[in-house]
Amino acid sequence: MKFAYKVIKNKNRKVEFNEVETPIVNPTIGTSTGTVSFILVAKNTLGFRECAAIVNIAKETGCTVKIASGKKSGTSASILSMVALGIVTEKSLVLTINGKRNEEAFRGISKIISG
């Protein structure tokens, strides 16, 4: 609960506290909505086939996928932006997935990146 105060203008300038009801909002914990990020190490080179498979998984799950490697990043909106990252074996990546079915998308994408 929060407290709000109101100043009463009189000689003594008393402060009076009034309790204000605020609704308690519980965040949804354990749901798969929102954005998640993972750090992965590529065990496979990502070429056109692998990037096309990642884009298909993103479309099937309704998620947006962003892969960052160094200063470059690519999204599931463009296969070429992912291929341009030049991901080879033993290269570290940051995988960011945004959507309701992000857990399912992560499992599929991690299989592709892990080889």
Beta strands, then each sheet from edge to edge (+ up, - down):
strand 1: 2-7
strand 2: 15-20
strand 3: 35-41
strand 4: 64-69
strand 5: 72-75
strand 6: 92-98
sheet 1: 1+ 2-
sheet 2: 3+ 6- 4+ 5-
end
